[in-house]
């Protein structure tokens, strides 16, 4: 076990655990304190939870805003105050006779760029207080609609009561709200009865390990650790010439050609080592380091 280990761990979060529970457990198993996750998963949900370990935690900000994919189960006819199966039932209604085509037509308005009202039972803060705390106190919580993007929303099955869909959406999208809004559109109410996250920023269930496997590995847990730069694989990359590497690592700018798109860029040395995250200064035609990951002595 290396106390200076750094990289990405993809955990298949079990149901009933908070994302913080998983981080705390992983800290204990690895004996590394510096661990953070790249996006909260509700306790009820299972699936991909991306953890950054050690120095890789400095890359979390480039992961948290990435699209996420889910497999969701929605139960019609029952509405809850949290919009999921964890909450209290607030209303039950008979479910009309519907076909899969009816459900798919009802899903259509939710595809693309939409305005979505988050659940009252969410961590969104107003005046410094999380809305779920206000809701638990019995306050009437009214949250403003927020722009989100549903990149894909595919109906997998419908048995007359239960809807199963695959969803790919922007960060900040609440699948619970999607379930609730679908129920409203169908006129019978609905809640999210199951949720499994299948992908975050290219990290999939195929790459995920369980907490049990991590524990069983003991000091060999690093076998599950992916290289730190996998956390920013979605960013474009540039290779810094050998003669300019030291300058960049000392925080200096180095000349280079303009990238095809604006935004942060991965900078590597010719040997393929991640040096830094850089941005381009058009007026100086140079790369400026935003975060440096190697010391000049490495």
Order of alpha helices (4+ residues) and beta strands (2+ residues): beta-alpha-beta-beta-beta-beta-beta-alpha-beta-beta-beta-alpha-beta-beta-alpha-beta-beta-alpha-beta-alpha-beta-beta-beta-beta
